[in-house]
Amino acid sequence: MNKYIAKTRILFLNMLRRDRLVWSLWIVAVVGFIVGLVPVFDNLLLAGEMDRLAMVEMMKNPAMIALVGPVYGEADYTLGAAFANYMLVFSLLIVGVMNVFLVTRHTRLEEDTGRMELLRALPVGRHANLMATALLTLSVNVLLAVILTVFLYLFRGQGMSMEGCVLFGVSMGVIGIFFAATTAFLSQIASNNRSALSMSILLLLILYVMRAVGDVWHESLALISPLGLILRTKIFVQDSWWPVLPIVALSLVFAGLTLFLSDKRDMGSGLLPEKAGREHGATWLSGPFGLAFKLTKNTIILWGVVIFMLAAMYGSVFGELDAYLSSNATIQAMIAMDPRFTPVEQFMVLLMMVMSIISTVPILALVNRISHEEKNGFLELMLCQPVSKTSMISSYLVLTLVTSVCYQFIAAFGLWSVGSMVLETTPTLTSFIVSAFLYLPAIWVIAGMLIVIIGFLPGKSAIIYYYLGYAIVVNYIGRLIKMPEWTRKLTSYGYIPQYPLEEISLSVHVGLLALFVLLCAVGFYGFRKRDILTK
């Protein structure tokens, strides 16, 4: 047995040291996000009895149940019950994504880059890397659970017991370990890192949808999904521990299957056969734009589906909106209540801002794809052909612009189509589209910033995601905690007029478009003048 796991300890310590910034930032971000919202719930959501009753009714809406899960403890809806109801599912999704990236980073990515082959040439056991990755994810998830428990208890509010805080932290750690195990399993099946990453994220979404459908229509379906099963802990209400055990057992099963399959495949390949490609490519693939679209079309389609689903879920809330807005201080703090406009029109402002920020995530991923191709050495091969640097980055930029327009239309159509089903009088589709399209210059400015980073700071494109995180905090949470207006003006979203509550400002959009063009010009110049990174 020792020959299979030889040098595991050394590899584990190396991973721990090499990724210390990555996992530390993940833990700080997750704990800060969760614990930071406890005082917000305490100060705003449960400010009065009307707010509490309105919240319970809102959470019993089928759309909200699909979004965050069933309501527990509605007879005595304490801060703890409300907090767990609102936060648990989304927190679990974040931890799931964290573990997907951690595992693929140390398994299939190592094989795709050739580092695993060099490692295997040394006296290292066949399963040593897998075991070291398992130890890393186990350590990170346990540390996350402990830190989260401590800070939740320190900042606890009404109804947040010590046992509930511990169970919240343990639930996060257990779900993280589960997705680490499933990702390691899928990494044995997939043919490359990108496929392993896509399959793991797809599994996460499937389990989320299973939970949503099960919670609304058939509970047995929700119990099959670990994301639905863990909600049956009823944190801060009953604090049931039994759902933790099946998830731990399932994680061990996937871990065992991973070790078994690891013996059955060759390094650098997957158990699923790769689909044979065409003998001759299509004509539209002959240019850089066609190639960029071919490489990213699956991601574009997947994100389009996700954006529509989110928009549809938000749109289904419109039926309960009138009573909820009139009694909820939180939403009133986030939007400018104006009697001249309907509640849907006022709420649409907030939803469109949220959907626009969500749409920015895949847009940045599209722009960053050229950086990914450069890092893996593929861009160098493309530039050996009669193709310029400018045409390559321009292709991804044009694809980004077209995709952003499509995503904003999908978001607007999703909100309008489902909203009109649950509410007789809704704003016109044109109003939703105009409100969505007004955010396009703001999205493009963020994309332009990423182009500048790619042009002058190759390999540092992650910086833009920290900026996007700041934009989320100041434009969404910042409205709750009354952050100064100038903090929002440091982001492009802070300049967009709240249509239809405010008049459309042509000068603002012209200014943002001019800034976008300037950023692109600067980024193109830097990209054209610098050397291409080589492997």
C-alpha positions in Angstrom: 0.0 0.0 0.0 2.9 2.4 0.8 4.1 2.3 -2.8 0.8 3.7 -3.9 0.8 6.7 -1.5 4.5 7.3 -1.2 5.5 11.0 -0.7 1.8 12.0 0.0 2.9 14.1 3.0 5.4 16.0 1.0 2.9 16.7 -1.8 0.3 17.8 0.7 2.6 20.2 2.4 3.7 21.6 -1.0 0.0 22.1 -2.1 -0.8 23.7 1.3 2.1 26.2 0.9 1.7 26.8 -2.8 -2.0 27.5 -2.6 -1.9 29.3 0.8 -3.2 32.5 -0.8 -5.9 30.8 -2.8 -7.5 28.9 0.0 -7.0 31.7 2.5 -8.9 34.1 0.3 -11.7 31.6 -0.3 -12.1 31.1 3.5 -12.0 34.8 4.2 -14.5 35.6 1.4 -16.9 32.9 2.4 -16.8 33.6 6.1 -16.9 37.4 5.5 -19.9 37.0 3.2 -21.9 34.9 5.6 -21.1 36.5 8.9 -21.2 40.0 7.5 -24.9 39.6 6.7 -25.9 38.6 10.2 -26.1 42.2 11.5 -27.8 43.3 8.3 -30.6 40.7 8.9 -30.7 41.8 12.6 -31.0 45.5 11.8 -33.3 45.5 8.8 -35.1 42.3 8.0 -36.6 41.7 11.5 -37.0 45.3 12.5 -40.7 44.8 13.2 -43.5 42.2 13.4 -44.9 43.3 10.0 -41.5 42.7 8.4 -41.4 39.2 10.0 -44.8 38.2 8.8 -44.2 39.6 5.3 -40.9 37.7 5.1 -42.6 34.4 6.1 -45.3 34.9 3.4 -42.7 35.8 0.9 -40.6 32.7 1.7 -43.6 30.5 1.4 -44.0 31.6 -2.3 -43.2 28.6 -4.5 -40.6 30.6 -6.4 -38.7 31.5 -3.2 -38.9 27.9 -2.0 -37.3 26.9 -5.3 -34.7 29.6 -4.9 -33.6 29.1 -1.3 -35.5 26.1 0.1 -38.6 25.5 2.4 -39.5 27.6 5.4 -38.9 26.1 8.8 -39.9 27.6 12.1 -42.5 30.0 10.6 -44.5 30.1 13.9 -41.5 31.7 15.6 -39.5 33.1 12.7 -36.4 34.2 14.6 -33.3 35.9 13.1 -31.6 32.5 13.2 -34.4 30.8 11.3 -34.6 33.6 8.7 -30.8 33.7 8.3 -30.5 30.0 7.7 -33.5 30.1 5.3 -32.0 32.9 3.2 -28.3 32.1 3.4 -27.7 28.3 3.6 -28.3 27.2 0.0 -26.4 30.1 -1.6 -23.5 29.5 0.9 -23.4 25.8 0.1 -23.2 26.7 -3.7 -20.2 29.0 -3.1 -18.4 26.3 -1.0 -19.2 23.7 -3.8 -17.7 25.9 -6.4 -14.6 26.5 -4.2 -14.0 22.8 -3.9 -14.6 22.2 -7.6 -11.8 24.6 -8.5 -9.5 23.4 -5.7 -9.7 19.7 -6.9 -9.5 20.3 -10.6 -6.5 22.6 -10.0 -4.5 19.7 -8.4 -5.8 16.8 -10.5 -6.6 17.2 -14.2 -5.0 20.6 -14.6 -1.7 19.1 -13.4 -2.0 16.4 -16.0 -3.0 18.7 -18.8 0.0 21.0 -18.2 2.5 18.1 -18.0 3.5 18.6 -14.4 2.0 15.3 -13.3 4.2 13.4 -15.8 7.3 15.1 -14.3 6.1 14.2 -10.8 5.5 10.6 -11.7 9.0 10.3 -12.9 10.1 10.7 -9.3 9.7 8.1 -6.5 6.1 9.2 -5.9 3.1 6.8 -5.4 0.5 6.4 -8.1 -2.2 7.7 -5.8 0.0 10.2 -3.8 -1.3 13.2 -5.7 -5.0 12.2 -5.2 -4.4 11.6 -1.5 -2.6 14.9 -1.1 -5.5 16.7 -2.9 -7.9 14.9 -0.6 -6.0 16.0 2.5 -5.8 19.6 1.2 -9.6 19.8 0.6 -10.3 18.1 3.9 -8.1 20.5 5.7 -9.6 23.6 4.0 -13.2 22.5 4.6 -12.6 21.6 8.3 -10.8 25.0 8.8 -13.7 26.8 7.0 -16.2 25.0 9.2 -14.3 25.9 12.4 -13.7 29.5 11.6 -17.3 30.0 10.4 -18.7 28.4 13.5 -16.6 30.7 15.8 -17.5 33.9 14.0 -21.2 33.0 13.6 -21.4 32.5 17.4 -19.5 35.7 18.1 -21.9 37.7 15.9 -25.0 35.6 16.8 -28.4 37.2 16.9 -31.8 36.2 18.2 -32.4 32.4 17.9 -28.8 31.6 16.9 -27.7 28.9 19.4 -24.3 27.4 19.8 -25.4 24.1 18.4 -27.0 25.8 15.4 -23.8 27.7 14.7 -21.8 24.5 14.9 -24.3 22.7 12.6 -24.1 25.5 10.1 -20.3 25.3 9.9 -20.4 21.5 9.8 -23.0 21.5 7.0 -20.7 23.8 4.9 -17.7 21.6 5.5 -19.6 18.4 4.7 -21.0 19.7 1.5 -17.6 21.0 0.5 -16.1 17.6 1.1 -18.9 16.0 -1.0 -18.3 18.2 -4.0 -14.5 17.7 -3.6 -15.1 13.9 -3.8 -17.5 14.1 -6.8 -15.1 16.4 -8.7 -12.2 14.0 -8.1 -14.5 11.2 -9.4 -15.5 13.2 -12.5 -11.8 14.1 -13.1 -11.2 10.4 -13.7 -13.9 10.3 -16.3 -13.3 13.5 -18.2 -10.8 13.7 -21.0 -9.3 17.0 -19.9 -9.4 19.7 -17.2 -12.0 21.8 -18.9 -14.4 18.9 -19.3 -13.9 17.9 -15.6 -14.6 21.5 -14.5 -17.7 21.8 -16.7 -19.0 18.4 -15.6 -18.5 19.2 -12.0 -20.3 22.6 -12.2 -23.1 21.0 -14.2 -23.5 18.4 -11.5 -23.7 21.2 -8.9 -26.4 22.9 -11.0 -28.3 19.6 -11.5 -28.4 18.9 -7.8 -29.6 22.5 -7.2 -32.4 22.1 -9.7 -33.3 18.7 -8.2 -33.5 20.3 -4.8 -35.6 23.2 -6.2 -38.1 20.9 -8.0 -38.3 18.6 -5.0 -38.9 21.3 -2.4 -41.8 22.7 -4.5 -43.4 19.5 -5.8 -42.0 16.2 -4.5 -39.9 16.1 -1.3 -38.3 12.7 -2.2 -36.5 14.3 -5.1 -35.1 17.0 -2.8 -33.9 14.3 -0.4 -31.9 12.6 -3.2 -29.9 15.8 -3.7 -27.3 16.5 -1.0 -28.2 20.2 -1.3 -31.8 19.3 -0.4 -30.9 16.8 2.2 -28.7 19.2 4.2 -31.6 21.7 4.4 -33.4 19.1 6.5 -31.0 19.9 9.3 -33.4 22.8 10.0 -30.6 24.9 11.4 -31.6 27.3 14.3 -35.0 25.6 14.4 -34.6 21.9 15.3 -30.8 21.4 14.6 -31.2 17.9 13.3 -27.8 16.1 12.7 -29.0 13.0 10.8 -28.7 14.5 7.3 -25.0 14.9 7.7 -24.3 11.2 8.0 -25.6 10.1 4.5 -23.7 12.9 2.8 -20.5 11.8 4.6 -21.1 8.2 3.6 -21.8 9.3 0.0 -18.6 11.3 -0.1 -16.6 8.2 1.1 -18.2 6.1 -1.7 -17.1 8.7 -4.4 -13.7 8.8 -2.9 -13.4 5.0 -3.1 -14.6 5.0 -6.7 -12.1 7.7 -7.5 -9.2 5.6 -6.3 -10.5 2.6 -8.2 -10.9 4.4 -11.5 -7.5 6.1 -11.1 -6.0 2.6 -11.5 -8.0 2.0 -14.7 -7.0 4.9 -16.8 -3.9 6.3 -18.4 -2.5 9.6 -17.3 -3.7 12.5 -19.4 -6.8 10.6 -20.7 -10.3 10.0 -19.3 -12.5 7.0 -19.2 -15.0 8.6 -21.5 -13.8 8.4 -25.1 -13.4 11.7 -26.9 -15.8 12.4 -29.7 -14.2 12.1 -33.1 -13.9 15.4 -34.9 -14.8 16.2 -38.5 -12.2 15.5 -41.1 -12.6 19.0 -42.4 -13.7 22.1 -40.4 -16.5 24.3 -41.4 -15.8 27.4 -43.5 -16.7 29.8 -40.7 -14.0 28.3 -38.6 -11.2 29.6 -40.9 -11.0 32.9 -39.0 -10.2 33.8 -35.4 -13.8 34.8 -34.6 -15.1 31.4 -35.7 -12.5 29.7 -33.6 -13.3 31.8 -30.6 -17.0 31.0 -30.9 -16.3 27.3 -31.4 -14.2 27.2 -28.2 -16.7 29.0 -26.1 -20.2 28.2 -27.5 -21.0 25.5 -24.9 -20.1 27.9 -22.1 -22.1 30.7 -23.7 -25.2 28.4 -24.0 -24.9 27.1 -20.5 -24.7 30.6 -19.0 -27.6 31.7 -21.1 -29.7 28.9 -19.5 -28.5 29.8 -16.0 -29.4 33.5 -16.5 -32.8 32.7 -17.9 -33.5 30.4 -14.9 -32.5 33.1 -12.4 -34.5 35.8 -14.2 -37.5 33.5 -14.3 -37.2 32.8 -10.5 -37.0 36.5 -9.8 -40.0 37.2 -12.1 -42.2 34.6 -10.3 -41.9 36.7 -7.2 -43.9 39.6 -8.8 -47.2 38.1 -7.6 -46.4 38.7 -3.9 -44.6 41.9 -4.5 -47.2 44.5 -3.5 -47.7 43.4 0.1 -44.0 42.6 0.5 -42.7 46.0 -0.6 -45.2 47.9 1.6 -44.1 46.2 4.8 -40.4 45.3 4.2 -37.9 47.9 5.3 -35.0 46.1 3.7 -36.3 46.4 0.1 -37.4 49.9 0.8 -33.8 50.7 1.8 -32.5 49.2 -1.4 -34.7 51.0 -3.9 -36.2 54.5 -4.1 -39.9 54.1 -3.3 -41.9 56.4 -5.5 -45.7 56.5 -5.5 -45.7 57.5 -9.1 -44.6 54.1 -10.2 -45.9 50.6 -9.6 -44.2 48.2 -7.2 -43.0 46.0 -10.1 -41.4 49.0 -11.8 -39.6 49.9 -8.6 -38.4 46.4 -7.9 -37.4 45.9 -11.5 -34.6 48.5 -11.0 -33.0 46.4 -8.3 -33.5 43.1 -10.2 -32.0 44.5 -13.4 -28.9 45.7 -11.5 -28.5 42.3 -9.9 -29.0 40.4 -13.2 -26.5 42.7 -15.0 -23.8 42.0 -12.4 -24.5 38.3 -12.7 -24.2 38.5 -16.5 -20.9 40.2 -16.2 -19.3 37.0 -14.7 -19.5 34.9 -18.0 -18.6 38.0 -20.0 -15.4 38.4 -18.1 -14.7 34.7 -18.6 -15.1 35.1 -22.4 -12.6 38.0 -22.5 -10.3 36.1 -20.2 -10.3 33.1 -22.6 -7.5 34.6 -24.7 -5.4 34.8 -21.5 -6.2 31.1 -20.9 -5.1 30.2 -24.4 -1.9 32.2 -24.0 -1.1 30.6 -20.7 -1.5 27.1 -22.1 0.6 27.8 -25.2 -2.2 27.6 -27.7 -2.1 31.3 -28.6 1.5 31.0 -29.7 0.5 28.3 -32.1 -2.3 30.4 -33.6 0.0 33.4 -34.1 2.4 31.2 -36.1 -0.3 31.5 -38.8 -1.0 34.7 -40.7 -3.1 36.0 -37.8 -2.2 39.2 -35.9 -2.5 39.7 -32.2 -5.0 42.5 -32.7 -7.3 40.2 -34.7 -7.2 37.5 -32.1 -8.1 39.7 -29.1 -10.6 41.6 -31.3 -12.4 38.3 -32.1 -12.9 37.6 -28.4 -14.0 41.2 -27.8 -16.6 41.2 -30.6 -17.9 37.8 -29.3 -18.1 39.4 -25.8 -20.1 42.4 -27.1 -22.6 40.2 -28.9 -23.0 37.7 -26.0 -23.6 40.5 -23.5 -26.4 41.9 -25.6 -27.9 38.4 -25.8 -27.6 37.8 -22.0 -29.3 41.1 -21.2 -32.1 40.3 -23.5 -32.5 36.9 -22.0 -32.6 38.4 -18.5 -35.2 40.9 -19.5 -37.3 38.3 -21.3 -37.1 35.9 -18.4 -38.3 38.5 -15.9 -41.1 39.7 -18.2 -42.4 36.3 -19.4 -42.7 34.7 -16.0 -43.7 37.9 -14.2 -46.6 38.4 -16.6 -47.8 34.9 -15.8 -48.2 35.6 -12.1 -49.3 39.2 -12.3 -52.0 40.7 -14.5 -50.4 44.1 -14.9 -46.6 44.2 -15.6 -44.4 46.7 -17.4 -44.1 46.0 -21.1 -41.3 43.8 -22.5 -39.8 47.0 -24.1 -39.4 48.5 -20.6 -37.6 45.4 -19.3 -35.3 45.4 -22.4 -34.5 49.1 -22.2 -33.7 48.7 -18.4 -31.4 45.8 -19.2 -29.7 47.3 -22.2 -28.9 50.5 -20.2 -26.4 48.4 -18.2 -24.5 47.3 -21.3 -22.0 50.2 -21.2 -21.3 49.4 -17.6 -20.6 45.7 -18.4 -18.4 46.7 -21.3 -16.3 49.1 -19.1 -15.5 46.1 -16.8 -14.6 44.0 -19.9 -12.4 46.9 -21.1 -10.6 46.9 -17.7 -9.8 43.2 -18.1 -8.4 43.9 -21.6 -6.0 46.4 -20.1 -5.0 43.9 -17.5 -4.4 41.3 -20.2 -2.4 43.8 -22.2 -0.1 45.0 -19.4 -0.3 42.4 -16.6 -0.4 38.9 -18.2 -1.3 36.2 -15.8 -2.9 38.7 -13.4 -6.5 38.7 -14.8 -7.9 37.5 -11.5 -7.6 41.1 -10.3 -10.8 42.0 -12.2 -12.9 39.5 -10.2 -11.9 41.3 -7.0 -13.1 44.5 -8.5 -16.4 42.8 -9.5 -16.7 41.6 -6.0 -16.4 45.2 -4.8 -19.0 46.2 -7.2 -21.4 43.6 -5.9 -20.8 44.7 -2.3 -21.3 48.5 -2.8 -24.2 48.3 -5.3 -26.2 45.6 -3.6 -25.2 45.2 0.1 -24.1 48.8 0.2 -27.6 50.0 -0.2 -28.6 48.0 2.9 -25.9 49.3 5.2 -26.1 52.8 3.8 -22.6 53.1 2.3 -21.8 56.5 0.9 -22.8 57.3 -2.7 -19.2 57.8 -3.8 -18.4 54.2 -3.1 -20.9 53.2 -5.9 -19.4 55.8 -8.2 -16.2 53.9 -8.2 -17.9 51.3 -10.3 -19.5 51.7 -13.7 -22.8 50.3 -12.4 -23.1 53.3 -10.1 -23.7 55.7 -13.0 -26.5 53.8 -14.7 -29.9 55.6 -14.3 -32.6 53.6 -12.5 -35.0 53.3 -15.4 -38.0 53.8 -15.4 -37.7 55.7 -12.0 -35.1 58.0 -13.5 -34.6 59.6 -16.9 -32.2 58.1 -19.3 -29.0 60.1 -19.3 -27.4 60.1 -22.8 -24.2 61.9 -21.5 -23.6 59.1 -18.9 -23.8 56.4 -21.5 -21.7 58.3 -24.1 -19.1 58.8 -21.4 -19.1 55.1 -20.4 -18.8 54.1 -24.1 -15.9 56.5 -24.6 -14.2 55.1 -21.5 -14.7 51.5 -22.9 -13.2 52.5 -26.2 -10.2 54.1 -24.5 -9.7 51.1 -22.3 -9.8 48.8 -25.3 -7.3 51.0 -27.2 -4.9 51.0 -24.3 -5.3 47.2 -23.7 -4.8 46.5 -27.4 -1.7 48.6 -27.5 -0.2 46.8 -24.5 -1.1 43.3 -25.9 0.4 44.1 -29.3 3.7 45.4 -27.8 4.4 42.8 -25.2 5.8 39.3 -25.7 3.5 36.3 -25.6 3.8 34.1 -22.6 5.2 30.7 -23.4 4.9 27.4 -21.5 
